[in-house]
Amino acid sequence: MKKNYFCENLKYIRSSLNISQKEIANHLKLNPSSYSNYENGRREPGIDVLIKISDFLNVEIDKLLTENLSNNDKFLKDIQNKISNDINYDEKIKDINLDMRKNILFELENKKRKCLSLINYEIPKKIKEIDNLIKYINLYTDQDVEISDEISPNTIGLKTNEKSIDYRPINLIGKVSAGNPCYAYEEIIKTYKIPSNILCPSKNYFILEVKGDSMNKIYPPGDLILIESTNLVNNDDIVIAIIDDEATCKKINFSPNEIILTPQSTNPIHQVQIYKDINVHILGKVLGKLSDYIRKDE
C-alpha cells in the first residue's frame, strides 16, 4: 500500500510558499482550525475540500496524496508561480476603484445572461430545428430516385420508386388535461401505425387525447398528440407532466428549484402554474399532432 503523504505535502508546500495556515484557510474559505487538523493529520478532508486544496495549489489529487513532493524542486517552483499569479490578481482587483468594479461586474453579469440565454433558448431552438430537419430527411430515406431513358432515346425521365414502408404501432393510452391536471390512465384505447423511419428505434412513444382548452392555441380539445417518453426536456418544450399522480399538458420552463408550467390558451381563466421541482415528474415531450405524422389506422 502506498504511503499517504498528504499531511507532509500540505505542510511542506505551505511553508515553502511562506503562507500561514490562516491565510491559506481564508483563501480556501475554510475554518483555520479545520485546515490545521488536515495539515497535522488529526482529520482527513472530504472530497470537496480535497478538490479545493488541489485546485488552489494546482496539484493533482493523486500526487498530493501519494508522492513525496518535498523532493521535487521544479514542482514547487511551478506552484509558487501559480500562487503568485493568483495573489497578484487579487491585488489588482483591490486596486480598481469602486465605479470601475461596478462596471466590470455589470459587463460580467451581461455576459452571464447572454450565456444563459444561449443555453436555455437559442441552443434548444437550434436543436429543435435540426430534429425537424432529421425527421424530414428520414421521411424520404426509403425512396430511390432513378434516371430512366426508356421512354425514348433522347428523353431522360426522373422516376421515384417507393419501397415498402415499415410501420411501428403506437398506443393511444388515455386523455390528458389541457386545463387543470387530469389523471392519464394507462389503458390502451386504440393503436395507430406510424412509419418507423420517422421514429427513433431506441425511444418509446405514446399517444394522448387533449382535454380542455388551456392549450387551444396549439392543440384544441380532442386533438391526438404524439409524445416521446423522456424526462429530458428543454425550456419552452411542450410536455406531459405528472403532479400528484395527475397529468397535464403545458409549456415548461425551469428556474432554480421550481418548474413553471404555462398554458397556451385564448381563455384568460388559465394561469401560469409554479411547482417545486421535486413535486413534478416529466412523463414525456410532445412532438406534435398525430395527424402531422400519420392518419388514423383503419
C-alpha positions as CSV (number, residue, x, y, z in Angstrom):
1,M,0.0,0.0,0.0
2,K,1.3,3.5,-0.9
3,K,2.1,5.8,1.9
4,N,-0.2,8.8,2.3
5,Y,2.0,12.0,2.0
6,F,-1.0,14.4,2.2
7,C,-0.1,16.0,5.6
8,E,3.6,16.3,4.8
9,N,3.0,17.7,1.3
10,L,0.4,20.2,2.6
11,K,2.8,21.5,5.3
12,Y,5.8,21.5,3.0
13,I,4.1,23.4,0.2
14,R,2.5,26.0,2.6
15,S,5.8,26.5,4.4
16,S,7.8,26.8,1.2
17,L,5.4,29.5,-0.1
18,N,5.7,31.3,3.2
19,I,1.9,31.3,3.7
20,S,0.3,31.0,7.2
21,Q,-2.3,28.4,7.9
22,K,-4.8,31.2,8.4
23,E,-4.0,32.8,5.0
24,I,-4.4,29.5,3.1
25,A,-7.6,28.6,5.1
26,N,-9.1,32.0,4.3
27,H,-8.3,31.7,0.6
28,L,-9.9,28.2,0.6
29,K,-12.9,29.5,2.6
30,L,-12.1,27.0,5.4
31,N,-12.1,27.3,9.2
32,P,-8.5,27.8,10.2
33,S,-8.8,25.1,12.9
34,S,-10.2,22.7,10.3
35,Y,-7.3,23.4,8.0
36,S,-4.8,22.9,10.9
37,N,-6.4,19.5,11.6
38,Y,-5.9,18.5,7.9
39,E,-2.2,19.6,7.9
40,N,-1.5,17.9,11.3
41,G,-3.2,14.7,10.3
42,R,-5.8,14.8,13.0
43,R,-8.6,14.8,10.4
44,E,-8.9,13.8,6.8
45,P,-10.6,16.3,4.4
46,G,-13.7,15.3,2.5
47,I,-13.6,15.0,-1.3
48,D,-15.0,18.6,-1.8
49,V,-12.3,20.1,0.4
50,L,-9.6,17.9,-1.2
51,I,-10.6,19.3,-4.6
52,K,-10.4,22.9,-3.3
53,I,-6.9,22.3,-2.0
54,S,-5.9,20.6,-5.2
55,D,-7.2,23.4,-7.4
56,F,-5.6,26.1,-5.2
57,L,-2.2,24.5,-5.2
58,N,-2.5,23.3,-8.8
59,V,-1.6,19.8,-7.7
60,E,-3.3,16.7,-8.9
61,I,-5.0,14.9,-6.0
62,D,-3.2,11.7,-6.7
63,K,0.2,13.5,-6.4
64,L,-0.9,15.3,-3.3
65,L,-1.7,12.0,-1.6
66,T,0.8,9.6,-2.8
67,E,4.0,11.4,-3.9
68,N,6.7,13.0,-1.7
69,L,6.7,16.5,-3.2
70,S,9.5,17.8,-1.0
71,N,12.0,16.1,-3.3
72,N,10.7,17.9,-6.4
73,D,12.1,21.5,-6.6
74,K,10.6,22.2,-10.1
75,F,7.2,21.1,-8.9
76,L,7.4,23.6,-6.0
77,K,8.5,26.4,-8.4
78,D,5.5,25.8,-10.6
79,I,3.2,26.1,-7.6
80,Q,4.9,29.3,-6.4
81,N,4.4,30.9,-9.8
82,K,0.7,29.9,-9.9
83,I,0.0,31.1,-6.3
84,S,1.9,34.3,-7.1
85,N,-0.3,35.0,-10.1
86,D,-3.4,34.4,-8.0
87,I,-2.3,36.8,-5.3
88,N,-1.3,39.4,-7.9
89,Y,-4.8,39.0,-9.5
90,D,-6.4,39.6,-6.1
91,E,-4.2,42.7,-5.6
92,K,-5.2,44.1,-9.0
93,I,-8.9,43.7,-8.2
94,K,-8.4,45.6,-4.9
95,D,-6.6,48.4,-6.8
96,I,-9.5,49.0,-9.1
97,N,-11.8,51.8,-7.9
98,L,-15.4,51.1,-6.9
99,D,-17.0,52.6,-10.1
100,M,-14.8,50.5,-12.3
101,R,-15.5,47.4,-10.3
102,K,-19.3,48.1,-10.7
103,N,-18.8,48.5,-14.5
104,I,-16.9,45.3,-14.7
105,L,-19.5,43.5,-12.6
106,F,-22.2,44.8,-14.9
107,E,-20.4,43.6,-18.0
108,L,-19.8,40.2,-16.5
109,E,-23.5,39.8,-15.5
110,N,-24.5,40.8,-19.1
111,K,-22.2,38.1,-20.4
112,K,-23.6,35.6,-18.0
113,R,-27.2,36.5,-19.1
114,K,-26.2,36.0,-22.7
115,C,-24.7,32.6,-22.0
116,L,-27.8,31.5,-20.1
117,S,-29.9,32.8,-23.0
118,L,-27.9,30.6,-25.4
119,I,-28.2,27.6,-23.1
120,N,-31.9,28.0,-22.3
121,Y,-33.3,29.3,-25.5
122,E,-31.1,29.6,-28.6
123,I,-29.4,26.2,-28.3
124,P,-32.7,24.2,-27.7
125,K,-34.3,26.2,-30.6
126,K,-31.4,25.1,-32.9
127,I,-31.6,21.5,-31.7
128,K,-35.4,21.5,-32.4
129,E,-34.7,22.8,-35.9
130,I,-32.1,20.1,-36.5
131,D,-34.5,17.4,-35.2
132,N,-37.2,18.6,-37.5
133,L,-34.8,18.5,-40.5
134,I,-33.7,15.0,-39.5
135,K,-37.3,13.9,-39.3
136,Y,-38.0,15.4,-42.7
137,I,-35.0,13.7,-44.3
138,N,-35.8,10.4,-42.7
139,L,-39.2,10.6,-44.2
140,Y,-37.6,10.3,-47.6
141,T,-34.8,7.8,-46.9
142,D,-36.8,4.9,-48.2
143,Q,-37.3,6.4,-51.6
144,D,-34.9,5.7,-54.5
145,V,-34.5,8.2,-57.4
146,E,-33.6,6.6,-60.7
147,I,-32.8,8.2,-64.0
148,S,-34.6,6.4,-66.8
149,D,-34.1,6.7,-70.6
150,E,-36.6,4.0,-71.5
151,I,-39.3,6.5,-72.8
152,S,-37.2,7.5,-75.9
153,P,-33.5,7.6,-76.8
154,N,-33.5,11.4,-76.5
155,T,-35.6,11.8,-73.3
156,I,-34.5,11.3,-69.8
157,G,-37.2,11.0,-67.2
158,L,-36.9,11.1,-63.4
159,K,-38.6,8.2,-61.7
160,T,-39.2,7.8,-58.0
161,N,-39.7,4.2,-56.7
162,E,-41.1,4.0,-53.2
163,K,-40.1,1.0,-51.2
164,S,-42.4,-0.7,-48.8
165,I,-42.6,1.2,-45.6
166,D,-42.4,-0.4,-42.1
167,Y,-44.8,0.8,-39.5
168,R,-44.5,0.9,-35.8
169,P,-47.6,0.5,-33.6
170,I,-48.0,3.3,-31.1
171,N,-50.8,3.1,-28.5
172,L,-53.3,5.8,-27.6
173,I,-53.4,5.3,-23.8
174,G,-55.9,7.9,-22.5
175,K,-56.7,11.5,-22.1
176,V,-54.5,14.3,-20.7
177,S,-55.7,17.6,-19.3
178,A,-55.0,20.8,-21.2
179,G,-56.6,22.6,-18.3
180,N,-56.3,21.5,-14.7
181,P,-54.3,18.3,-14.2
182,C,-56.2,15.1,-15.0
183,Y,-55.1,11.6,-14.5
184,A,-53.8,9.8,-17.6
185,Y,-55.0,6.2,-17.4
186,E,-52.5,3.8,-18.9
187,E,-55.3,1.9,-20.7
188,I,-54.8,1.2,-24.4
189,I,-57.8,2.7,-26.2
190,K,-56.5,2.3,-29.7
191,T,-53.4,1.6,-31.7
192,Y,-52.0,3.7,-34.5
193,K,-49.3,2.9,-37.0
194,I,-46.5,5.4,-37.7
195,P,-43.8,5.0,-40.3
196,S,-40.8,3.6,-38.4
197,N,-38.3,5.8,-40.3
198,I,-39.6,8.9,-38.6
199,L,-39.3,7.5,-35.1
200,C,-36.1,6.7,-33.2
201,P,-35.9,2.9,-32.7
202,S,-34.3,3.3,-29.3
203,K,-37.1,5.5,-27.9
204,N,-40.6,4.8,-26.7
205,Y,-43.7,6.8,-27.7
206,F,-47.4,7.0,-26.8
207,I,-50.4,9.0,-27.9
208,L,-52.8,11.0,-25.8
209,E,-56.0,12.9,-26.4
210,V,-56.1,16.5,-25.3
211,K,-58.9,17.5,-22.9
212,G,-59.7,21.1,-22.0
213,D,-58.8,24.4,-23.7
214,S,-55.7,25.7,-21.9
215,M,-53.5,24.7,-24.9
216,N,-56.0,25.5,-27.6
217,K,-53.7,27.9,-29.4
218,I,-51.6,24.8,-30.3
219,Y,-53.8,21.8,-29.5
220,P,-57.6,22.2,-29.5
221,P,-59.7,19.8,-27.3
222,G,-59.9,16.4,-28.9
223,D,-56.6,16.6,-30.7
224,L,-54.4,13.5,-30.6
225,I,-50.8,14.2,-29.7
226,L,-47.7,12.1,-30.1
227,I,-45.4,12.0,-27.1
228,E,-41.8,10.8,-26.7
229,S,-41.3,9.1,-23.4
230,T,-38.5,11.1,-21.7
231,N,-37.8,13.3,-18.8
232,L,-35.0,15.2,-20.6
233,V,-36.7,18.4,-21.9
234,N,-35.7,22.0,-22.5
235,N,-37.2,25.4,-21.8
236,D,-40.3,26.1,-23.9
237,D,-40.9,22.4,-24.8
238,I,-44.5,21.3,-24.6
239,V,-44.5,18.4,-22.0
240,I,-46.7,16.0,-20.3
241,A,-46.1,16.5,-16.6
242,I,-47.3,14.4,-13.6
243,I,-48.2,16.3,-10.5
244,D,-49.6,14.4,-7.5
245,D,-50.4,11.4,-9.8
246,E,-52.2,13.6,-12.3
247,A,-51.1,14.5,-15.8
248,T,-51.2,17.9,-17.5
249,C,-50.1,19.2,-20.9
250,K,-48.2,22.6,-20.7
251,K,-45.2,24.6,-21.9
252,I,-42.4,24.1,-19.4
253,N,-39.7,26.5,-18.1
254,F,-37.2,25.9,-15.4
255,S,-36.0,28.3,-12.6
256,P,-33.9,27.4,-9.6
257,N,-35.8,24.8,-7.6
258,E,-39.0,25.5,-9.4
259,I,-40.8,24.4,-12.6
260,I,-43.1,26.8,-14.4
261,L,-46.0,25.3,-16.4
262,T,-47.5,27.9,-18.8
263,P,-50.8,27.4,-20.7
264,Q,-51.2,28.4,-24.4
265,S,-54.8,29.5,-24.4
266,T,-57.2,32.1,-25.7
267,N,-59.2,31.6,-22.4
268,P,-57.9,34.0,-19.8
269,I,-59.1,31.7,-17.0
270,H,-55.9,29.6,-17.4
271,Q,-53.0,30.9,-15.4
272,V,-49.3,30.0,-15.0
273,Q,-48.7,27.2,-12.6
274,I,-45.5,27.1,-10.4
275,Y,-44.4,24.0,-8.6
276,K,-41.4,22.9,-6.6
277,D,-39.2,20.7,-8.9
278,I,-39.4,17.8,-6.6
279,N,-43.2,17.7,-7.0
280,V,-43.2,17.4,-10.8
281,H,-42.4,14.3,-12.8
282,I,-41.9,14.8,-16.6
283,L,-43.7,11.9,-18.4
284,G,-42.7,12.9,-21.9
285,K,-42.2,15.6,-24.6
286,V,-45.0,16.4,-27.0
287,L,-43.7,16.1,-30.6
288,G,-46.8,17.4,-32.3
289,K,-50.2,16.4,-33.6
290,L,-50.7,12.8,-34.6
291,S,-52.2,14.0,-37.8
292,D,-48.8,15.5,-38.8
293,Y,-47.2,12.0,-38.6
294,I,-49.9,9.6,-39.8
295,R,-53.6,9.2,-40.5
296,K,-55.6,7.0,-38.2
297,D,-55.0,3.3,-38.8
298,E,-58.1,1.7,-40.1
